[in-house]
Amino acid sequence: MKFNTVEYASQDENALTFTLVPGAVQGDAVTLTGNGTAGRGADGDPFYGKLNLPEGDGKGAVSRDGIVIVKYTGALTAGYRQVTVDGAGKVKPAATTGRACWVIGVDGTYAAIDLG
């Protein structure tokens, strides 16, 4: 199946290529913003993964599995948590529901998150 000229049937299961919403930069916590599209999203959108490699053609690889290190905001603590994006490239604790994942630890700027 293709979205925005990207074939999804044969991609690696840990990182997928998406068309990026302008403004997303390497290292951002991103969410899905449409068919085959990822970006910073809006505050409170579910966390999907980490933008690893933006490319010159407006596409980029997003890690959606395994351990990712991303910036965070708010009172995020280690443990099994629901997390969302803040719309500025960081993750934060979900107010209600978000992506369930293990927060391995935080250091004041970055969080180590196990996406499964």
WOJO-V439077 format. One line per field, one symbol per residue. ss: DSSP state (H for helix, E for strand, C for the rest). psi: psi as a letter, one per 20 degrees, with the letter a starting at -180 (. if undefined). A space follows every 50 residues. Layout:
# WOJO-V439077
ss = ???
psi = ???
This chain:
# WOJO-V439077
ss = CEECCEECCCCCCCEEEEEECCCCCCCCEEEEEECCEEECCCCCCECCEE EEEECCCCEEEEECCCEEEEEEECCCCCEEEEEEECCCCCEEECCCCCEE EEEEEECCCEEEEECC
psi = pqpljppihjqqihpqpqpqpqhprpiqprrpiaokpqahaqpiqppgap ognqrijjrqpppjqapqoqqrqalprqaorpqrqjijjrrrpphfqbpp rpohrqjhgqpopoi.
